[in-house]
Amino acid sequence: MEAAVKLTFFALLSLALLAGSAFADEPNKRNKADANNVGMWKSYAPADLRGEFENYDPIGLINGELIRTDCSINYTDPDDKKVYCFNSATALVYFERWPKTYAKRAAEALAIMKKAMPEC
């Protein structure tokens, strides 16, 4: 049994070393002159993209806050194709745990806020 554990350990260690050497030739992007222009830091969203809840962050609504978003961080429900917009990636990750539940709670919260503040 102990020999099998050692063999497995060394096999995994060898694979890790081989994988590391496979990326050794990857150029270092930080040393390039245009390092600030390489990569995508925010997802692309068309200027006319409109989400549910008038582009308010659903997690913000659930917490009683009206946080308007530009919809650059968004989620499209695979079932009903509704788009939800978020102020931060953290809110998106949180929402993705239970999207149907959070969408329902956000809709209820927005309805309550609209009754209390018709101008929103």
Stockholm file with secondary structure:
# STOCKHOLM 1.0

chainA/1-120         MEAAVKLTFFALLSLALLAGSAFADEPNKRNKADANNVGMWKSYAPADLRGEFENYDPIGLINGELIRTDCSINYTDPDDKKVYCFNSATALVYFERWPKTYAKRAAEALAIMKKAMPEC
#=GR chainA/1-120 SS CHHHHHHHHHHHHHHHHHHHHHTTTSCCGGGSTTGGGSSCSSCCCCTTCCCGGGGBCHHHHHTTCCCBCCSSEEEECTTTCCEEEESSHHHHHHHHHSHHHHHHHHHHHHHHHHHHCTTC
#=GC SS_cons         CHHHHHHHHHHHHHHHHHHHHHTTTSCCGGGSTTGGGSSCSSCCCCTTCCCGGGGBCHHHHHTTCCCBCCSSEEEECTTTCCEEEESSHHHHHHHHHSHHHHHHHHHHHHHHHHHHCTTC
//
